Amino acid sequence: MRATALVLLGLAMWCALGCGAPRSRVHGVVRFQGKALTAGTVGLVASDNQTHLAPIGKDGHYEIDGVARGQVKVSIQVPFFRVQPKWQPDKGGPDNSEKAKDDQGVREMPPQGPIVPLPEHYSDANRSGLSFQLTQPDQEYNIDLK
């Protein structure tokens, strides 16, 4: 009797994992002010509350597999420049002879900030205002940010 109960419990767990909501592939292009976004991450929060992330390609395209069908919330995150300390030759820094230097041998890095300055609300799926209904096995969702 105990063995039968364990087998039934195992089958129930297997079905629960494999018998969930149908899943889909989502793909599209991310544009900001009419131009393809060339870097960043698309985040989808699916109807099963799972988060799916995909990089944005240099042409603005993204693709995510395995997203549960239903209402999907969307977020967009953009990369930031890393601030690096100034290199000074008299402080034993690495040999950066091929890098641009000013008169004192100090190289400035770009300022910290997003590569493309998107409005902050796009980075939060609950505040972005971006969502769609996922109904097809292979669905296109283009994202046009303003």
C-alpha positions in Angstrom: 0.0 0.0 0.0 2.8 2.4 0.9 4.6 1.6 -2.4 1.4 2.4 -4.3 1.0 5.7 -2.5 4.6 6.7 -3.3 4.1 5.8 -7.0 0.9 7.9 -7.2 2.7 10.8 -5.4 5.6 10.5 -7.9 3.2 10.5 -10.9 1.3 13.5 -9.5 4.6 15.5 -9.1 5.7 14.5 -12.6 2.4 15.7 -14.0 2.5 18.9 -12.0 5.9 19.7 -13.5 5.1 18.7 -17.1 1.4 19.5 -17.3 1.5 23.2 -16.5 0.5 26.1 -18.7 1.3 25.8 -22.4 4.6 27.5 -23.2 5.6 29.7 -26.1 8.5 31.4 -27.9 8.4 35.2 -27.8 10.6 37.3 -30.2 10.7 40.8 -31.6 12.6 44.1 -31.9 13.1 46.7 -29.2 13.1 50.3 -30.4 13.6 53.5 -28.5 12.4 56.7 -30.2 12.1 54.8 -33.4 15.7 53.4 -33.4 16.6 49.8 -32.6 18.0 49.5 -29.1 21.5 48.0 -29.5 22.1 46.6 -26.0 20.2 45.7 -22.9 18.0 43.0 -21.6 14.3 42.2 -22.1 12.6 40.8 -19.0 9.2 39.0 -19.2 7.2 38.1 -16.1 4.8 35.4 -17.3 1.4 34.4 -16.0 3.0 31.7 -13.8 5.0 34.5 -12.2 8.3 33.1 -13.7 10.8 35.7 -14.9 12.5 35.2 -18.3 15.4 37.3 -19.5 17.0 37.7 -22.9 19.8 39.9 -24.2 19.0 42.5 -26.9 21.1 42.0 -29.9 23.0 44.7 -31.8 20.1 44.9 -34.3 17.5 45.3 -31.5 16.2 41.7 -31.7 15.5 39.4 -28.7 14.1 35.9 -28.3 12.8 34.0 -25.3 11.6 30.3 -25.2 9.5 28.6 -22.6 7.2 31.5 -21.5 3.9 30.5 -20.0 0.9 31.7 -22.0 -1.4 34.3 -20.6 -0.8 37.9 -19.5 2.9 38.9 -19.6 4.5 42.0 -18.1 7.6 43.4 -19.7 10.7 45.3 -18.5 13.7 46.7 -20.3 17.1 47.2 -18.6 20.0 48.9 -20.3 23.7 48.4 -19.4 25.8 51.1 -17.6 29.3 52.2 -18.2 31.6 51.0 -15.5 33.6 53.7 -13.8 37.2 52.8 -13.6 39.9 54.6 -11.7 42.3 56.8 -13.6 45.5 55.1 -14.6 48.6 56.9 -13.5 52.0 55.6 -14.7 53.9 56.6 -11.6 51.6 54.5 -9.4 52.6 51.2 -10.9 49.5 50.7 -13.1 49.3 48.3 -16.1 51.0 49.2 -19.3 48.3 51.1 -21.2 50.6 52.6 -23.8 48.1 51.9 -26.6 45.3 53.7 -24.8 44.6 57.4 -25.1 46.2 59.6 -22.4 46.1 63.2 -21.6 49.3 65.3 -20.9 49.7 63.9 -17.4 49.5 60.3 -18.6 46.0 59.9 -17.0 43.2 58.2 -19.0 39.6 59.2 -18.3 36.9 56.6 -18.6 33.4 57.5 -19.8 31.1 58.8 -17.1 28.9 56.3 -15.3 25.4 56.1 -16.8 23.2 54.1 -19.1 24.5 53.6 -22.7 21.0 54.7 -23.8 19.2 56.8 -21.2 15.8 55.1 -21.0 13.2 56.4 -18.6 13.6 54.6 -15.3 10.1 53.1 -15.2 10.9 50.8 -18.1 13.2 48.8 -15.9 10.4 47.6 -13.6 7.8 45.2 -15.1 5.2 46.5 -12.7 5.7 50.1 -13.6 6.8 50.0 -17.3 3.3 50.1 -18.7 4.4 47.3 -21.1 2.4 44.1 -21.2 0.7 41.7 -23.7 -1.4 38.6 -24.0 0.6 35.6 -25.0 -1.7 33.2 -26.9 0.3 31.7 -29.7 3.1 29.0 -29.6 5.4 31.4 -31.5 4.5 35.0 -31.0 6.1 38.2 -32.1 6.0 41.1 -29.7 7.8 44.3 -30.8 8.5 46.8 -28.1 8.4 50.5 -29.1 9.6 52.8 -26.2 9.1 56.5 -26.2 
